[in-house]
Amino acid sequence: MPENLKALEERIIACRRCPRLVAWRERMGREKRRAYRAETYWAKPVPGFGDELARVLAVGLAPGAHGSNRTGRMFTGDASGDFLYPALHRVGFAGRPVSAARDDGLALRGLYLSAVCRCAPPDNKPTAQEIANCLPYLAEEIRLLADLRVLVALGKVAYDALVRILAGGGMDLNRTGMAATPLKPALPEKIPPFAHGVQWPFDAVPGRRIWMAASYHPSRQNTQTGRLTRAMFDRIWREVRELASS
């Protein structure tokens, strides 16, 4: 991992910007779920994870209290990850279909996973201020992942957050370093609202096109009700793979 990404990871792990989230994540780490009584919870902010040369960045909402907040790795240890990683494996982004622990040897290929918020929020609902506090970390990941071709929003909160970052500028994606200041991406005049399967391109810098893609979040609420099926999710990832290769 390049030093700049490693340094960002260390800053994220040490973050205590949101007192409510700090208290909640640490409380969950002490109280634990009965099934995980013998485990030591991570109970810290969860950094991004994946391939440093990723052409795809997928963004979720936040760590689950007994999922990523326990394991320390995005989408690991809960139902969302149990649905996500097999899909990533089927399309070739993940080396195996199961993600069990931070140190289980799982490798992502061409993909980086992140989230809008890095701490587990009560009821999975971060406040607007907590989202604002955390967004600079996501913006920095976008800037540092210099080979990006596709941003994948897993859910409306992630979609809105990515649009907010893009509309606010701050993405210096010029790998040659020719730009003295961050450049504001050229976004569509009318950005489509969030919907499963929505896709649209924008020019990050002249000659550098990136695609935005969106999917329903692979939460248990969506997958167990049939709102998001395996076929629907697989189609998203096949399309993302094609966009990343174009």
N, C-alpha and C positions, 0 to 999 in steps of 0.2 A: 504494500500500500504506500503511495507517495506520502512524503512527510506532511504535505499540506492537508491531505485527507485524514492522516493519523492525528495531526494536531487538532483538527476540527472534532474528531471523535472524542478526544480527551476533554475538549471544552464542553461538549454536550454532556458527557458523563458527569462532569463536575457541576453542572448547572443547578442553581437553586432559585431561579427567577420567580417562580410561582409558589408562594407559601402553601396555598390550598393543595396543590398537586404534590408538593414535597411531603406534606403531612399524610396525604392519602396513600401514596405509593409506599411509604415507610410503614404505615399502619398495616397495609395488606401484607407486607413482608414479615411483620411480626405475628399477625393473627393467622394467616395462611388458610388455605382450603384443606379440609380434612384429608383429601387424597394426597396432598403434598406436604404433610406435616414433617416428614423426615428431610425435606429439601431446604436448602438455604436459598431464599429468594434474592434475586438481583436487586430489586427495590431501588433502582437508580434510573436516570434518564437512559433511554435505549437509543444508541446511535444507528445510523444507516449501516447497511450490510450488502456486500456483493462484489462485483467485478469492477476494478478501478478503471477499466477500459470499456465500461458498459455503453452500449448504444441506446439502452432503454432504462429509464428511471420510473419505477412504479411507486405510487404514494398512497398510503392508507390514512386512517384517521389518527389512531393513538394506540399504545400498548394496552393489552388487556390486563386487568388486575392480577389474574392468575395464569396469564399466558406469557407475553413478553416481559411483563414486570417480574415474573418468576425466572424466566430463562435468560433474559438479557439480549435476546435476538428478535428482530422484527418477525411478526407472524409465526412465532414458534411457541408451541405449547398450548394452543387452543383450537377451537373449531374452525376459525377463519384460516389458519395455517394448514389445517388438515384438508381444506378444500383447495387452497391456493397452490401448495407445493406440488401435488400430483399434476395439476394443470401445467405448471411451469416445466415439470419433468417431461410431460407428454410432448411439448413443443421444443424441448431442448435447452431451456434456460436454466434448469436445475439438474445437478448431477445425480440426484436421487429423489424419489417422490415423498420422502418423509423428512421432517425437520423436528428434532427432538430436544436439542440442547445447543447452547452457544458453541461448544467445542466438539460437536459430533462429526466434524469433517465434511459437512455439506458444502459444496461449492456452487456458486451461481456463475453462469457463462453468458456474458453480454448483457447482464441485468444487474441493477442496483435497487435495493428495496429501502424505502424510507417511510416517513409519516409526517403528518402536519404537526402533531404534538408528540413529544418524546417521553412524557410521563403518563402513567395510567390515571385517567380522570374518573371521579365518581360517576356512576351511571353512564360511562362512556360519553360524557358531555362536557368537553372543555368550554370555558367561557370565551367570549370574544377577545378579552384581554389576554387570556392564556394562549390563545392561538396567535395573537399579534406578538407576544413575547417569544414564541418559538419559531415563527416564520423565517427569521434571518438565518437560522441553521439550514433550513431547506433551500433557501435562496443560495446559500454558500455551496451546498452540495451540487446544485445545478451548475454553478459557475465552475466548480472544480472538476466535474465529470465532462471533460472536454470533448469526448467523442459522441455525446448524446445526439440521437436522431428522433427519439420518441419519448414523450412524457405520458404516463398512464395514470389517470386519476381513478382510484378505487373508491367510488362514492362521491356524493355531492360536496361534502365538506372539503375533500381533497381537491376536487375540481375547482371550487371557488377559491381555494388557497393558491393553487397554481396560477389561475387567472390573475389573482391579485398580485402575485410576485411578478408575473410577466408585464402586467399593465403598469407596475411601478418602476420598471426598468431594473437596473442593478445587475444585469446579466452580461458580463464581459466574457463572451464565448469565443473570442478571437485567439486561437492557439498560438499565433505567431507573435502576439504581444504588440501588434502595431497600433492598437487602440489605446490612447493615453487615459481614457476614462471609460467606465462601463457604458455600453450601448443599449438603447431601448429597443426591444424587438418590434418589428413591424407586424402588428396584430391585425386580424380582419376588422373591417369597419364595424361589423355587427357580430359579436362573439355568440355562438349558439349557446342556449341554455343547457345545463346538464341533462343528459339522457344516456341510457345504456347504448353503447355502440356509436356515439357521436365521435367524429374525427374531423380535424381541420388543421391545416398547415400554417406556419408563420415563419418569417425570415428572422432568425436570431441575429445574424449579421449579414451583410450582402454576400450572396452566394452560399449561405449556410441555412438550409431549410430544416425545420424541426416540426414534427407532428404532435398534436395533442390528441389523445384518445381517452375514452372514458368507459367505465364499466360499473355496474352495481358492485358494492362492496361484498366480498365473500363471507359476510357475517352469517351466523346461524339463523338469524331472523330472515335473511334473504334466501339462503339455500334450503332450509327446511320447509319453507312455505312455497317453494317452487318459483319464486320471483326471479331467482338466478339458478339456472340449471347447468349441469356439466356441459351440455352442448353449447349453450349460450356463452359460457366462460371460455371454452376451448376455441370458439370462433374468434373471440376477442384476441386471444393470444396468438392465433395463427395470423390474423391481420396485423397485429403489432410486429410479429416476426418479419412479415413482408415489408412493412413500412421501414423497419430498421435496416433492412437489406437494400433498400432502394437508393 
